[in-house]
């Protein structure tokens, strides 16, 4: 399941994997998808026409709720930030994450974009999303990637439905990563490999301390908003 991602780049990367039988992609804005198809065709690289891609223009929350429990192997969310008055803030709450967990099979993996992840701004959203996910999933890992257009390290969180399904930071997992990628015949990967993976999950000590000390939890009744790039989450 792919929530958001109207430009199609992440759909392209998902469908690199021949093992993927179906990718349900839900985006709320069909105009964005159409514009990206027309003006950014290299981003999707034709994957919207892949028979495994099931594009739905609708609300990601409502569509996910319509699927049977245990249906998906992986849920990837690239939603708008939790902004006051925005369309997505309820999709960063414990209740929605409980829905995501229910829709995953027992070996399922969940990933979500989580806002700014740099030393100066990680507490505005990233650490709170991490803390919220820990209330629902048995294992959660935060990681970051530098996104030049965002002028920040950007945060993501990975979680598993069943503890022990995968350990994204174990030496054994990382040692096997390049060989597993080669076996899957993924083609030319311009950025990701085992070394890049280590960089993503090797968070600086200040960020690790922020994650460890974070206690805020996002709920429907008590949402927390990342209002803009400088003011961060309201702490009411």
C-alpha positions in Angstrom: 0.0 0.0 0.0 1.4 3.4 -1.0 -0.3 6.4 0.5 0.6 9.7 -1.3 3.5 10.0 -3.7 1.6 11.5 -6.6 4.8 12.1 -8.6 5.3 8.3 -9.0 9.0 8.1 -8.0 8.4 5.8 -5.1 6.0 3.7 -7.1 8.8 3.3 -9.6 11.2 2.1 -6.9 8.6 -0.3 -5.4 7.9 -1.9 -8.8 11.7 -2.4 -9.4 11.1 -5.5 -7.3 9.8 -8.3 -9.5 8.4 -10.0 -6.5 5.8 -7.3 -6.0 2.5 -8.6 -7.3 0.4 -5.5 -6.7 1.0 -1.9 -5.4 -2.1 0.0 -4.4 -1.3 3.7 -4.6 -3.8 6.2 -3.2 -3.3 9.9 -3.7 -5.9 12.5 -2.9 -5.1 14.9 -5.7 -5.6 13.5 -9.2 -4.4 16.8 -10.8 -1.0 16.4 -9.2 -0.7 12.9 -10.6 -1.7 14.1 -14.1 0.7 17.0 -14.0 3.6 14.8 -12.9 2.8 12.3 -15.7 2.9 15.1 -18.2 5.8 17.3 -16.9 7.9 14.9 -14.8 7.6 11.6 -16.8 11.1 10.5 -15.8 10.1 10.4 -12.1 7.5 7.6 -12.7 9.3 6.1 -15.7 6.1 4.6 -17.0 5.2 2.7 -13.9 1.7 4.2 -13.8 1.1 1.9 -16.8 2.5 -1.2 -15.1 -0.3 -3.7 -14.6 0.8 -4.2 -11.0 0.1 -0.6 -10.2 -3.4 0.1 -8.9 -3.9 3.9 -8.7 -6.8 5.3 -6.7 -7.5 9.0 -6.4 -9.1 9.2 -3.0 -8.5 9.6 0.7 -5.6 7.4 1.9 -7.2 6.7 5.3 -10.6 5.7 3.9 -9.2 3.5 1.2 -6.9 1.7 3.7 -9.8 1.1 6.0 -11.7 -0.6 3.1 -9.2 -3.4 2.8 -9.3 -6.7 4.8 -7.1 -7.0 7.9 -3.8 -8.6 7.1 -4.0 -7.7 3.3 -0.7 -5.9 2.9 2.9 -6.9 3.2 4.2 -3.3 3.3 2.6 0.1 3.9 4.6 3.2 2.8 3.2 6.6 3.6 4.5 9.8 2.0 1.8 12.2 3.3 1.7 15.9 3.8 3.0 17.0 7.2 0.6 17.2 10.2 -0.5 20.8 9.7 -3.2 22.6 11.6 -6.2 22.6 9.1 -4.3 20.3 6.7 -5.8 17.1 5.3 -3.4 14.6 6.9 -2.9 15.3 10.6 -5.1 12.4 11.7 -2.9 10.1 9.7 -0.1 10.6 12.2 -2.1 9.4 15.3 -2.3 6.2 17.3 -5.7 5.3 16.0 -4.6 5.5 12.4 -1.4 3.6 13.1 -3.5 0.9 14.8 -5.4 0.7 11.5 -2.2 0.4 9.6 -1.0 -2.4 11.9 -4.2 -4.3 11.4 -4.0 -4.1 7.6 -0.5 -5.6 7.6 0.1 -9.3 7.6 2.1 -10.9 10.5 5.4 -10.2 8.8 4.4 -6.7 7.6 6.5 -3.6 7.5 5.4 0.0 7.9 7.3 3.2 6.7 6.3 6.8 7.0 7.8 10.2 6.2 8.1 12.0 9.6 9.1 15.6 9.0 12.4 17.4 9.6 15.1 15.3 11.1 18.1 17.6 11.7 19.6 18.6 15.0 17.8 22.0 14.9 14.3 20.7 14.0 13.9 17.0 14.7 11.7 17.7 17.7 9.2 19.6 15.6 7.8 16.3 14.2 10.2 13.5 13.7 10.7 12.5 17.3 7.0 12.8 18.1 6.0 10.5 15.2 8.6 8.0 16.5 7.2 8.2 20.0 3.6 7.7 18.7 4.6 4.7 16.6 6.2 3.1 19.6 2.8 3.0 21.3 1.5 0.8 18.5 4.3 -1.3 17.0 6.7 -3.5 18.9 9.8 -2.3 17.1 10.4 1.1 15.5 13.6 2.6 13.9 14.1 6.2 13.0 16.3 7.2 10.1 17.2 10.3 8.0 18.2 11.3 4.5 19.4 14.7 3.4 16.9 16.3 1.0 18.5 19.4 -0.6 15.2 21.0 -1.6 14.0 20.8 2.0 17.2 22.3 3.3 17.2 19.7 6.1 17.9 16.2 7.0 14.5 14.6 6.6 13.2 12.0 9.0 11.4 8.7 8.4 10.3 5.9 10.6 10.2 2.2 10.0 8.2 -0.3 12.1 7.3 -4.0 12.0 4.1 -5.6 13.1 5.8 -8.6 14.7 9.0 -8.2 16.7 12.0 -10.0 15.2 10.6 -9.9 11.6 13.6 -7.8 10.6 16.3 -5.8 12.4 17.2 -2.9 10.1 20.4 -2.0 12.1 21.8 -5.5 12.7 25.3 -6.3 11.3 23.9 -9.5 9.8 21.2 -7.7 7.9 23.5 -5.1 6.6 26.2 -7.7 5.6 23.7 -9.5 3.4 22.1 -6.4 1.9 24.2 -5.9 -1.2 24.0 -9.6 -2.1 20.2 -9.7 -1.7 19.9 -6.6 -3.9 22.0 -8.2 -6.6 20.0 -11.4 -6.5 16.8 -9.4 -7.0 18.3 -7.8 -10.2 17.1 -4.3 -9.3 19.2 -2.6 -12.0 21.3 0.5 -11.5 20.7 1.8 -8.0 22.1 5.3 -8.0 22.0 5.9 -4.3 21.0 3.0 -2.1 23.4 0.2 -1.0 24.6 -1.2 2.3 26.9 1.8 3.0 24.0 4.3 2.3 21.8 2.1 4.5 24.3 2.4 7.4 24.4 6.2 6.9 20.6 6.5 7.0 20.2 4.6 10.3 23.4 6.0 12.0 21.8 8.9 13.8 23.9 11.4 15.6 24.0 11.3 19.4 21.9 14.5 19.8 19.1 13.0 17.6 19.3 9.7 19.5 18.9 11.5 22.8 15.9 13.4 21.4 14.2 10.1 20.3 14.9 8.5 23.7 13.5 11.4 25.7 10.5 12.1 23.6 7.2 11.5 25.5 4.6 13.2 23.3 2.1 11.0 21.6 -0.2 12.1 18.8 -3.9 11.2 19.1 -7.0 12.3 17.3 -8.1 14.0 20.6 -4.8 15.7 21.1 -3.1 16.2 17.7 0.2 18.0 17.5 0.8 20.2 14.5 4.0 21.0 12.7 2.9 24.5 11.8 5.9 25.6 9.6 9.6 25.0 9.2 10.6 27.2 12.1 7.9 27.1 14.8 7.5 23.4 15.1 4.7 21.5 16.9 2.3 23.3 19.1 2.8 22.1 22.7 -0.7 23.0 24.0 
